[in-house]
Amino acid sequence: MLYGPIVAKALPYQDITKIRMIAQRFDRASEAHRKWAVPAKECIDFFEGRQWTAQQIAELQAANRPHLVLNKIAPLIRLVIGYHRNNRTDSEFLPGNDEASSEEIAEALTFLMKNEGEACGLEYVNGEVFMDGVLCGRAFWDTRLDFTENDFGNAISTAVDPFRVRLDPDATDYDINKHSHITVTSFQSLQEIEKNYGKMASTHLTNLVDGTQAWSHYPDFGPYPQDEVSPENSFAEDEDFGENSDRWFRDFFHGEMLDPLEKRIRLIDHQYWVEYQGDVFVDLETGDRRPVPDLAEVRLMLKKPSATERDRQDWIRKMQTYCEFAGNPISVERRLIRRVRWSAVAGDVLVHDDWSPYDQFTVQGFFPYFRRGKTRGMVHDLIDPQREINKRRNSLIEAIAKTSNGGWTYEEGSLDDENEDKLHQFGSAPGIIIKHKNGKPAPKRMDAAPTPQAMKMLEENAAADLKDIGGINESALGSLDRVQSGAAIEARQRQAVIGLQMYNDNFRRSKELVANQYLRLFQTHYTEQRMFRIMGEDGKMVKKLINVSGFDGQGNYVERMKLDITKGRYSVRISERPMAASFESAQLDEFMQMFEKLAPILGPNIVLLADMMVEMSTVSRKDEIKERIQKIMAAQAGPGFLNPEGMSPQVGLPAPAQQQVPQPAPVQ
C-alpha cells in the first residue's frame, strides 16, 4: 500500500452531473432522515431531562404553575447499558475452506484485531454506539485507516453522530454495504477543508463563505436545508450565550478585521457503489480477483504524474511476470466490477472524487429494532408514560397547593374593619392573630379539601406502565417488588434480560459486520511486516509478527512467507460472555468444586492446578502469587521440577528408573 495520507494538490474535474446527483441524493435522503430525526431528538431530550419545551415552560411560569421533571426513563436506560457493559462480546477469526488459510494465521488475525481495538479504545466506542442506538434507534461506526502516528496506517473505529448520517431512503437491508450509497454531512471551516482537501479547495470556497459570491453558479442547485434536526451535542450551545452573543465581535472587530475563515460551510461526504465492465486480476490458484488500477492509480503508485497508458500496460505485464516467477500466476480478464466511489462536495465545489481505498463503505450501523428499513429505539415507547408522570405530579402539587388553605368563616359584624382586612390578607399564614368583638363567635378555619386520589392513582399507573412497556421489573432494578426468595429474584431478573435480547442480537450482528471490515482492512492494507503485542490469557504480554520474510526449504529468499495475513479466506465469530463478573465468579466456584473432587484422585499432583486457581480469581498481583507458588513447589519437588516446556507432570510421583543408554564403540 501507499504510505501516509495523500492530500490533493488540485481540484478534481468539476462534473456538473455528478454534483447535481450528490445534491439530489442528499436532499432526498434528508427528507427521509427528518422523519426519523424529529422523534429521535425528542427521545434524547427526554433521557437527558429536557422534557418540557421552551414554550411550555414559559406558559407554566406565566401562570405560576410548577414544571417539575421526574426522569424515570434514565434509570431504565442505565440498566440496559449496564447489562450490555457486563456482557462482553469478543471477535475472533476462523479459517475458511481454502488451502491458503490456516489456524495460525486466524489466531494472528484475532490477536491483531484485539491489539488495534485496544489501541483505538474500541470497547468504549462500542459502548457509545450502543447508547446511541438504544436512545434514538440508529448508531454508526466509522472504520478506516488512521495515519496520525504511523505512515503505514492503523485501523481505528470511531462513533459517528447518527444525526449526521443520511441513509439510502430506498434501502431495506440491515447491512449498509448493501445500500446503494451513504452520506455523512458536517460543517467545517476553511482551515479544515484545506487540511483535508488541499489549498485549491479552500481557495475556491473563500468567496462563497465571505458572501462575495452567490450560493451557486449551477442552475437548479440551491442551498442545502439549514433546519438541522439534532439534539444538544456539545459542551455549550449557542443559546447558552444569549441571542446576540456575537454582536460584540461584529461591533468591535469590524471591516477588514472580521475573519471569514472562522465561518463554516457544509461538507457532504458521499460514498456510493459504481458498477462497470473493466479489467481485473484473477488469481489462477484461488480464483480471487481484484480490479486492475486505472491510469490515475498507476501514476500514484509509480509516483510519476506524467505516466501514460503505455506505462500502465508495462506495469500490468511486470505484475504478471512477477507473480508467475513467484509461483502464483495471475491473468487479466474482463469482468463486471463493483467498486466504491468516494466524492465530497463543499458548498457547490467538488473537492474530492476518486475510488475509495477500501472495499466497502467505512460506515456501519447498529439498529436495536429493525424491520425493512424501519428503526426504533427503546425510548420511543416510553415518552408518553413519562409525559403522563410529569403532568400528573405537577397537577397534584398544584391542586394540593391551591386547596391547602381551606379558608375562614366568621359571623357578620364579629370583626372590625382592621381585623377583617388582616384575615383577608394573612389568613393562610401560620401564627396569625385575629381579634373579634365581645359576645360574637370567633372566626373558624375551614378544613382543607382532601388530596385528589384520582391524580395520584393515574401517576402510579403511568409509572407502572413505564416499566411494563420497557420490560423491566423492580427486581432487575435492584429493588424487591415483593417478598421472595433469592432464586425467584434471579428468575425475574433473567425474565427482564430476555426482553432485551433483541437489542443484544442486533448489536452482535453489527459487531460481526464491523469485524469483517477490520478483516478486509488487515488483508488489503496490512501488507508490511508488523509486530504487535497483546495480553495473553495468562496475564503476560505475547509478541506476534505478521508477514515475516524468510527463506524457503531450498534456501531461496521469499517475502512474507510466514504468517502472510493477506492470503486466505476467514470468517468472523462473535463469542459472548454473559455477565462478566458473575461469569468469572461462577467459573471459579465450579473450578473449586472440581479441585476438591480431584484432590483424592491426583494426590500430591493436585498442586499443579494451584496457579490456574489463582489465574481464575479476581485478586490483584496474580503474577507475584503464581511465581511464589512455583518457587515453593520447586523447592519441595527438587531441581527437576521445571523443564523447558514448563512444569513437569511428574511432581509427587516416584522418579522412573533411568535406563542406561549404550554408548557407541570408538572408531578405530
N, C-alpha and C positions, 0 to 999 in steps of 0.2 A: 504494500500500500504506500501511498504518498505520505510524507512526513509533515505534520503540523497543519494548522488551519490555513486555508488559502483565501485571501481577500481579493476580490476582483479589482482590477485597475481601470476597467472600462465598463460602461453600462451595456447590458445585452441589447439585442435588436428590439426596438420598441414596436412589437407586433400589436397593432390596434385590435385585431380579432381576439388575441389571447387576453389582452387587458379587459376587453368587454366581457369575455367569457368568465374570467375570475370575478369581475364585479357583479355580473348577473347571478353567478352561483352564490356569492356572498350575500347578496340581497335576498335571494330566495331562501337560503339557509337561515338567515337572520329572522325572517318571518316565522318559520317553524321553531326556531330557537326561542323566540319570545314567548310562545305558548307554554314552553316548559319553564322558562326563566322566571316569569311572574310568580307562580305558586312556589317555585323553589326558593326564591328570595324571601317569601313570607315564612317558609319553613325555617330558614336560618335565623330570621329575625325572632321568631317565637322561641327557638332554642337558646338564643343569646339574650333573651329578656326584653326585646323590643316588641311587646305585644299590643301596644296601643299606638295608633298613628298620631302624627303631629296634630292633625285636625281634631281627632277625638280628645286628645289631651287638652287642647285649647278650649274646646266646648265644655269639658268637665270642670276645668279650672274656672271658667267664666260663671258656671253655675254653682261653684263651691262644693263640688262633689268629688269624692275620692277616686283615684285611678291606680289602685294597687296592682302589682304583678305577682301572682303566686305561681312561680315557674315550676310546674310538676312534670314537664317534659324532660327537663335537663337530667334528673336522676335516672330516668328510664334509658336515655341515650347513653349516659355514662356507664350504666350497667352493661349495655350491649357492647360498647367499646372495650370495657374491661374484660368481658368474656372473650372477645376477639383477641385481645392482647395476651391473654393467658393460654390461648390455643394457637401455638406457633405452627406454622407450616414451612417446611423446608423443600427446596427444589433440588432435584438430583437428575442426572442424565444416565440413560441406559443405552447400551449398544444396539444397533439395528441388525438387519438380516443380511448385511453385505460383508464381504471379506475385509474391507478396509477398516471397519470399526472393531473396537476391542474393549474389554473390561478396563484395561489400564488407562486408555485414553478417556473413557467415560468417567472414571474416577478423577482424572486430572481436570476434566471439564467441570465436574461438580465442585472440586476444590477451587477452581478459578472463579466459578460463579459466587462461591461463598466469600472469596477474597475481595472481589470487586464490589459485592454487596456491602461488605463491612466498610470498605473504603468510602463509599458514597452514602453511607447511612441508610441503606435500603430498608432496614427494619422500621425506621421511623417514617420514611416516605410511605411505606405500606400502611402504617397507622394513620397518616394524614389522608391518604386516598380513601381508606375505609370510612373515616369520619365524614369526608365529603359525600361519599356515596350514600351512607345511612341518612344523612341530613337532607340532601336535596335530590337524590336519585341518580346522579351522574358523578363520576370521578375519573381522572385520567392520569396515567404515567406518560412521561416523555423519556424515551431511552435512546441514547445516541453516544457518540464518542466525544470525550472532553479532552482538549489539548492544553489545558491550563498549566499542567505540571509535567506533561510528558508529550513529546512530539510524535510518539507512536500512537498516542491516544488511549484513554481509559474509558471503558464502558460505564456510564452512570445513568441513573434514573432520577427524575425529579417529578414532583407533583404539580400538575397544571391546574390553574383555576378553571373549574368547569364552566364558568360564565364567559370565558374567553374562547371556548371551543365551539365551532359550528359544525355539526354533523351533516352528512348527506341526508336531505329530507326524504329521499326516495328509498333509502336503505332499510332493510328489515332484519339484518344479521347482527348477532352479538359481537362477532369479531369485526373490528373496524377495518382490518385489512381486506375484508370482502366488500367494503363500501367503494364507491367509485372515486370519492375524494373526501378530504377533511381539511378544515380551515382553522387556524389559530390566529386570533387578532389581538393586537396590543397597541398601546400608544408609546411612541419612542421619540426621543429628542434627536436633533440632527447629529449630535456627537455620537449617539448610539448607532445611528444609521451609517455614519462614516466609519465607525469601528468595524461594523459587520459587513458592509457592502461597498466600502471604498469612498474615496473623496469625490468622485464624479457623481455618485448618487446623492450625496448631501448637497452638492453644488446645484443640482437641478431642482432641489426641493426648497432652497432658500427663499426664492421669490414667492413660492406658494405659501410658505409659513409666515413671512412677514406681511403678507396681504397685498403685495405689489402686483400679483398676478391673479387672474381669475382661477376658480377652482379647477376647471378642466378645459383644455382646448379640443377635447374629443366630443363629437356630437353624441347625445343620448347617454352621457356619462355624468351623473350628478353627484353631489356629495353623499357620503355614507351616512346612515342613520346615526344621529347623536343621542337618541334616547336609550342609552345603555341601561339594561336591567341588571343590576349587580348589587349584592349586599355590601356592607362595610368590609373592606378588605385591606385596611392599612391601620397603622397606629393612630393616625389622626385624619379626619376627613376635612373637606373644605369648609363645611358649615361650622366646624368647631372654632374657626377664627372669625366668624361673622360674615355677613352677606357681602360686604365690600372690603374683604381682607386685603386685597392687593391695591387698594386705592392709594395708599401711602407710597407704594412703589411707583405707580404711574405719575403721581403728582411730584415726587421728589426726583426720581430718575426719569426725566422726560427727554424728548428729542432723540438725539443720536445715542444717548446713554442707555436707552432701552435695548436690552439684549434679546434679539429674536431667537437665539439658539436655545433659550430656555423653554420655548414653546414646543409642543409635542404634536406629532402627526400620527394618524392611524397607519399601522402596518398590517397587511393581510398576508399571512404566511400560508400558502396553499400547496398541498401535496395531492397528487392525483395520478391514477393509473393511465398509461398510454399503451395501446396495442398496435403493432405494426409488423410487417414482414421484413426480416432482416437476417444477417449472417450471425451464426452462433458457433462457438467452440463446442464440440461434442467429445467427451471423454470416451474412447473406444473400449475402456475396461469397465467402467461403471455406468455409462450412459448419461451421466450428468452433463448439463450444458450451461454455458454462460454466454451472454451477448458479446459479440466482438466489439471492442471500443470503436467509437466513431473518430473522425479526424480531430475534433476538439479534445477528446480524451487522450488520444495518442500524442498530440502536441504537449499536453500537460505532463504525461508520463515521461516523454523524451526530453522535456524542458527545452523544446525547440519550437518557438511560436511560428517559425516560417516553414514548418513541415508541410508537405503536400500529400496528396492521395497516394503518390508513388512511395513515399516514405512509410505511409501506413501499410501498404501491401508488403513492403520489405519487412516491416516489423511483424506482420502476421506470419510470413514464411519463416522468419527466425524463431518465432514461438513454436511452430510446428516442428522444426528441426530440433530444437532444444528438448521438447517433450519426447520426441522419438528417440533421441540419444539417451534420455533418462529412463527409457523403458516404459513410458506412459504415453503412447501415441494419441494424438487428437486429430480431428478432421473439422473442416469448416463446411457447415451446411446452412441451408436457408430454411428458417422456421418462423412461426408466429411468436413474436417476442412480447412479453408483458413486463413493463418497467415502470418505476415510479418517477414521475417528473416533479420537480420542486421549483415553484415560482413564488416570488414575493413582490407585492405591489405596495408602494408607499405613496399616498396621495393618488395621483394618476400616472406615476412613473414606475415602470417595471425595473426594479433594482436587482433582481436575480431571476435567472431562468436557465436551468441546467438539469441533467439527470441526477437523481438522488444517489448519493454514495451507498445507500442502504437498500436491501432487497424488499423492505416493507415500509409502511408508514412508521414514523418514530413514535406516534401517539397510540396508546392502547387504553381501553376503557374498562371501568367496573360499574355494573348496574345491579344494585341489590334486587330489584324486581325488573324483569324484562319479559315482554311479550310482543313479538313482532314490531319492534321499534318503540314500544311504549315503556317508559321508565317512571318509577316512583321510588320515593324514599320512605323511611319509617315515620317521619314527622307529618307527612301529608294527612294521614288519618287521625292525628292527634290534635289538630288545630282547633276543630270545633269543640271537643270536650274541654280543652284548655281555655278557650274563649268563654265557655259557659261557666267555668270555675271562677274566672276573674269577674265576670258580670254579676254572678250571684253573691260572691263575697262582698264586692263593693256595694251592691244593693242592700245587703244585710247590714253592713256598717252604717250606711246612710239611714236605713229605717230605724235602727237602734238609736242613732244619734238624734233623730228627729222626734222620736217617741219617748226618749229617756225622761224628759220633763213632762209630767202629767198635768201641770197647771195648778191653779188655786181656785177655791170657791170662797166667797165671803158675802155676807148679807149687806144689802144696800144701806149706806149710812153708818156702817160699823167702822169705817176708816175715814180719816180726814184726807184732804187732797194730797198732802205731802206723802203720807204713807201709802196711799193708793198709787201714786206715781212710782214710789220706791218698789212696790210689789210688781208693777208692770216691768220695770227696768231690771231688777235684780232678783226676780222670783226664782230663777233657775240656779242662782249662785248658792253655794253652801254657806251656812252661818248667817243668813240674812235675818235681821231683827225687824219685826213689824209690830207697831203699837196700835191697838184698836180701842175704841171707846168703851167706857164702863157700861155694863149692862147689855152690851152687844156680844154676840157669839164671835169667837176668834176665827180667823181665816183657816181653812183646812186645805192641806195639799192633796191633790188628786193622785191616785195610783197611776204609774206609767203603764202604757199598753204592753201586753206580753210580746216577747220576741216572735216574729213570724216564723213558725216552724216549717212552713212550706218552702221558704227560700233556703233554709238550712238543709232540708231534705234534697232539694234539687242540686245543691252544691255537692252533697255526699254522693248522689247518684252520678254526677259528672266525674267526680274523682274515681269512682268505681269503673265507669265506662272507659276512662283513660287507660287504666291498667288492663281491662279486658280487651280493648282494641289493640293495645301494644303486645298482648300475650304474655304479660309479666305479672306474677303474683307477689305477695308480700314476702314469701319465703325466698324468692330469688333476690329480692331487695335486701335481704339480711335481717328482716324483722318477722317475728312469728305472727301469722294471721290467725292462728288457733292453737290450742294446746295439743301438741302432737309429739310423737317420738322423733328421734334423730333420723331414722330410716325414712319416715314419712316426709320429713323436711327435704332430704336428699331427693326423694321421688318427685316432689313438687318442683324442686329446682331443675331437675332433668326435664320435667314437663315444660317448663318455661324455655329451656335451652332448645328443645325440639322445635318450638315455634320460630326460632332464629336460624334454623338450618338452611333455609333458602338463601339467606344473605351469605352464609359461610360457603355454601356450594358455589354461588356465583363468584365470590372472591377467589375461591380456589381455582375456578375456571380461568379467571383473569390472570392469576399468578402463573398459570401454565402458559398462557399466551405471552406474557412478559418474559418468562424463562426461554421460550422459543426465540424471542427477539434477541436475547443475550446469546443464545446458541448461534444464531446467524451472524451476530457481530464477531463472536470469537472465531468462527470458521472462515469468515470473509476478511477480517481486518487484523486478527492476531496472527500474522504470518512470520513474525520475527521470533528469534529465541528470547524467551522471557523467563524470569524467575519470580516466584511469589511464595509467601509463607502464610500458613494458616494454622489455627489452633486445632490440634488433633483431639481425638476422643479421650486421650489420657491426660489432657491438660497441657501438653507440651507442643511447642511450635514445630510444624512439619514443613520442610522445604521441598518445593516442586519446581522442575524445569520442564518447559514445553518447547517443541520444535527444536530439539537438540541436534546439532550437527555431529557427525561421526563418520566411522568407516564401516564398510560392509564386510562380509566374510572374506572377500578377495583382497581386502586392503585398499579398496578404492574409496576416495572421499565422497560421501553422499550428504547432501544438505537435508536437514530436517528429517533424519532417518528415524529418530526416536521420539515418541510422543508427538507425532505430527497431528495436531488437532484439526487441521484444515481438511483432512480426508475422512471419509466415512459418514454414515448417517446415524443419528442418535435421536432418541425420543426423550420426552420430559415426564417425570413423575413427581407429583406433589405429595409428600408424606406429611400427615397431620399428627400432631401430638396434643391430645385433649388435656386442657388444664395443666399447664407445665408443672407448676408447683405440686399439685395434687398427684400428678402422674409420677414425678420423681419420688415423692414420699411413698406412694403405693409400691413402686418398684423396689425401694429399699426395704420396705416391710416384707415383701414377697421373698426378697433375697435372704433376709434374716431367717425366715421360716425354713427356707431351703438349706441355709447354713446349719441350722440346728438339726435338721434331719440327716444331713450328710456327715455330721461330726462323728457319730459312732461308726460309720462305714469307712471313712477315709482316715480316721485316727489322727496321728500327728501331721499327716499331709494336708489337713484342713487349713493349716496356717497359710498355705499358698493362695487362699482366697481372701486373705486379710486386706491386701492392697485394693482389691476390687470393691470390698465393702466400703473402704474409705472413699474411693472414687465416686461411688453412687450416693454418698451422703452429701449434705449441704454445708459441711464445716469448712472453715477457711484454712489456709496453709496446708492444703492436701499434699502437695509435693513434699513438704518437710516431714509430714507424718509418715507417708509411704517410704521415704528414704530411711527414716529411723527404724521402721518395722523391718525393712530388708536388711539393715545392718545387724539388728538383733537376731534375726533368723540366720544370717550368715555366720554370726559368731557361735550360735548354738549348733549349726549343722556342719561347720568345718570349712576349710578353704575351698572345697569342691562344690560349694552351694550354688554359685553363679557360673554360667558358661557364656560364651559369646552370643548365644541366641536369647539369653535372658535367664530365668530361674530354672534350675534343674528339676525335673519331675521326680527325682529320687530322694527328696528330703524326707527323713523319717523312716526310710526303708533300709534294710541291710545292704551294704555295698556289694555288688556282684563280684564274684571271683575274677581276677584279672587273668586272661588267657595269655600264655606265653606265645609270642609271635616268633615263628622260626626265622632266624637270620640267614641271609644268603651266604653261600660259601665264597670265600675270597677268590678272585680271578687270578689264575697263575699268569 
